[in-house]
Amino acid sequence: MNFTELAVLLFLVSDPFGNLPLVLATLRNLPPRDYRRAVVRETVAAFVLLALSAWLGQAFLQRFGIAEASLHVAGGIVLFIISLRMIFPGQKDAVDEGYQEDPWFVPIAVPAIAGPAAITTVMVLKTQTRVGVYEVYGALAVVFVLSLIIFIAGRRVAEWLKPTGMNAMERLAGMLLCLLAVNMTLFGIRLYFSPGP
């Protein structure tokens, strides 16, 4: 696998275009300067986690006996809770009171950007292929820059859509996120119960 193929693979699994509606909906209450700061912070956090996963992830899972399926199930549960908040904004949040004002780490950095698929991918690339860790880091850097550009430019979309369009987009994103969460959880369950090699 060459560098370009590696970067494309990591771009697809981190899915910045698919995560854009979640980013816009989650950070919708922040002023432009705080929005950019939050986007940079969450994107950096996500890719630091992916870099650490490429370096130490497999050893960490083995050390604590955590199955790959657990990553998918846990990520699916978190995304499902967030999707309910997006679909039913009048309901009490399942997270702390500061979440809407300036969320930290969850749900943008994890499990949206650095989700189970991305974490598992960098672990597999490091342990089961001949891809070097520095090649993985380089590809992650490229994907990080592209993701940051997409998320920062996405605020203009919110300005075009106006409040009514953003409300509709948030609910639609919540429904899509709910489907993704259920699919992620089911995949983890199938993976857990699937027969070994």
N, C-alpha and C positions, 0 to 999 in steps of 0.2 A: 504494500500500500504506500503510494507516494504522498508527498506533503499536501498536494491539492485535494486528493481523495480523502485524506484524513481531516482536513479543514471542512470540507463539504459534509462529511459524516457528522462531525461535532456540531456544525451549524444546524443540521437537520434535527439532531436529538435535543439540542437546547431550545430550538423552535422559537426564535424571537418574534416572528410574525404571529404565530399562534398565541404567544404570551402577551402581545401588545394590548388586546382588549382588557386583560386582567390588570396590567400595569396602569392603564388609563383609568379604569374604574376604581382601583384601590387608592390611587393617589389623586383622585379628582378634586379633593378639597385643598390641596396644597397650592400656594402661589407659585408662579413660574420659577423663581430662584430656588425655592425649597423643593419643587418637583425635580429640577435638574440635579440638585444635591442628592435627593433620595434615589433617583435612578442610577447615578454614578455609584453611590454607596451600595445599593443592592446588587448591581451588576458586578462590582468588584468582589463583594462577599461571595456571590455565586461562583465566580471563576476561581477565587482562592480555594473554595471548597473543592471544586473539580480538580484543581492542581494537586491539592493534598490527597484527594481520592486516588489520583493516578500514582502518587508516590507511596502512600501508606494504607490506602483503603482496603486492599485485599488482606493485608496482615491484621488490620483492625477487626474486620469481620470474622476472620478465623480466630483471633484472640478471644473474642467475646461470644463466639458461636452463633453469630447472626447470619441467617440465611438470606440469599439474594431476594427470595420471595418477600421477606419482611420489608425490604425497601419499597417494593411496589404497594404492599398493603398499607403501610404507614403513610406513604405519600398520597395514596388514594383517599384515605380517611381525612387527612388535613385538607385536601382540595375539595372534598365533598362538603365539609363544614363551611369553607369559604364560599363555595357556590351557593349554598343556602342563604348566606348573608347578602349575596349579590341579587338573588332572585326575590328575596323578601327583605328589603332594606329596613322595614319598620320593626323587624324582630330584634331582640337584644342580641348583641354580638357575643360570640362564644370566646372572644379574646378580650384582652385588657382594654380599658377605656381610651387609651392613647392610640389604639390601633388605627382608627380612621384618620387621625390627624397626621401621623407619621409612622407607619408600620416599619418594624425592624425585622429583617431576615425572613419572616414568614408573612405572606405567602409568595412574595416575588422572588427573592433569592432562592429559597427552598419552600415548596417543591416545584415551583414553576420553571425557573431557569436551570438550576441544578437539581433536576428531578431524578427519580430512580433510573430512567433510561439513560440520562447523561452520565450519572455516577457509575452505573454498571458498565457503560461503554468505555469510559476511560480506564476502569479497572481491567476490563478484558483486553483492551489494546496494550496495556502495560504488561499483563501477565501471560497472555495466551497468543501473542503475535510477536513479530520481530520489530515492532515499532519502538524506537527509543523514547525514553521519558522526555528528553529535550525536544524531540519532534512533536510529542503530544503538547508540551508547554507552548511551543511556537504556534501550533494550530489553535490552541485555546486563546492565545493572544489575538490572533486574527479574528476569531469568532467574537471575542470580547469587544473589540473595536466596532465591528459590524452591528452587534446587538445594541451597543450604546448609541450609535447613530440612529438606529431604527426607533429606539425608545424615546430619545430626545425629540426627534422629528414627529413622533406620534402625537405630541401635545397639540400640534397644529390641526390634526384631525379632530380633536376635541373642540377646538375653536370653530371649525367649520360645521360640526354637527349641532352645536348649540345644546342647551340643557335637555330639551325634549329628546333630541337624537342620542345624547349621551345616556339618558335613562333607559331608552330602548336598547342601546348597545350594551349597557351593563347587564340588563336582564337576559339578553341573548347570549352574552358571554358567560353569564351564570349557568344557563342551560347547557351550553357546550362544555363548560368546565365540569358540571355535574356528570355529564355523559363520560367525559374523560376520566373523572375520578372513579366512577363505577367500573369502567373498563380497566383502569389501572389496578383496582382492587381484585377484580375477577382474574386478571392475568397473574397476579401474585398468588392467588389461591390455586389456580391451575398449575402454576410452577411448583408450588409447595407439594401438591399431591401427585405430580407427574412422576413416573418411574425413572429411576436413575439410569445412567448409561450401562 
